[in-house]
Amino acid sequence: MVDRLRELQYRTPDVEASAIVSVDGLIIASSLPGGVEEDRVSAMSAAMLSLGERIATELGRGFLDEVYIHGDEGYVLLMASGNEAVLTVLARGKAKLGLVLLEMRRAVGDLEELVG
């Protein structure tokens, strides 16, 4: 899984870090830079996924596909990976989001098989 996360970052230079997190908030695998706390990333990712799913459902938007947060320093992108995990990506502020999201979808397909 870590190799697949590193491949995502290699294919998309705008991706600075990535992790696959369980819906319970536990790190399954990560490729995070030093100084980024895995526990913090995993807990916040699970919370955002849960909140995003609730919002999408209650506002009649269907099943959640992705959540993204845009800050002045870049993006935090979350994409469900099956029913048990979420792919979290940190991307640069000038990232080409279409390319990042495309590569995330490809990675999610591969990771779903590994997560089971």
N, C-alpha and C positions, 0 to 999 in steps of 0.2 A: 504493500500500500504506500509506503513511504517513497518507493521508487516511482510510483505513478504520480504522486504529488509533486515530486521533483521534476518529472517529465512535463507536467502542466506548467510549472514555473519556467522551465527551459524553453518550451514552445511559445510562451507568452511572456516576453520580458517585462511587461507592465505588472505582472503578478509578483509581489514581493514575498508573500508567505501564503501557506495553505495548510488546512487541517481537515481531517474527517472526525466528526464528533458524534457520539451517541445522543439520542433524544433525551437521555437522562443527564447529559452534561459531562460525560466522561470522554477524554481524548482516546480515540481509537488509533490514529496515526497522525503525525504532523511533520511539516517541514517549515518550522518557524525560526526566524532569526533569534540570536541571543538577545536577551532583554525583553522578549515577549513571553509572558507567563502562559504556559499551556492551560493551567487550571482556569485562569481568567477568561481566555479565549473560549474554552469549552463551555463554561457556565453561561457566558453571555450569548454564545451561539445557540445553545439549547433554549434559552429564554426568548430570544428573538424569533426563533422558528416557531415556538409555541404561540407566541403572541401573533405572529403573522398568520398562522393557520386559523386562529380564532377570529381575527379581523376578516380574513377572506371568506370564511364560512358565514359569519354573522351579517356581513354586508352583501352577501349573495354573489360573491366573485368566484365561487367554485373552489377547487383544490388549489392549495398554495404551490406555486412553481418556484418562485425566488423572492428574496428580500434583499434590498440593497440600501445602504446608508452612504450618503455622500457628505464628506466633511471637507474642510478647506485643505487638508493634507492628503486626501485620497478617498478610496472606497472600501467598504466592507460589504462583501457579497456573500449571500447564503443561498444554497440550493439543496433541496431535499434529495437525499440519496436513498431511495426506498422508504420504508416505513420506520426504520430504526436509526437512521443517521442523517447528518447534514454535512455538506461540503462548505467550508468557510474559506474565503479568499480575501486577502488584503491586496489592493491594487493601487497603483500610483494615481495621482490626481488627473494626469493627462492621459490616462488609459483609454484605449479604444474599447469601449464596453462591449460592442458587438462581438469582437474577437475574443475577449475575455469570457463572455457568456457562452459562446460557441465551444471553446475549449473546456469550460466547466461542464457543459452538457456531455461532452465526449468522456471526460474523466468520470462523471457520475455514472455513466453506463458501465464503465470498466469497474469502478469501485463497488457498485451494487452487487456484482458477481462475487467480489471478494468479501464483502460484509455479510452477504447471505441474508 
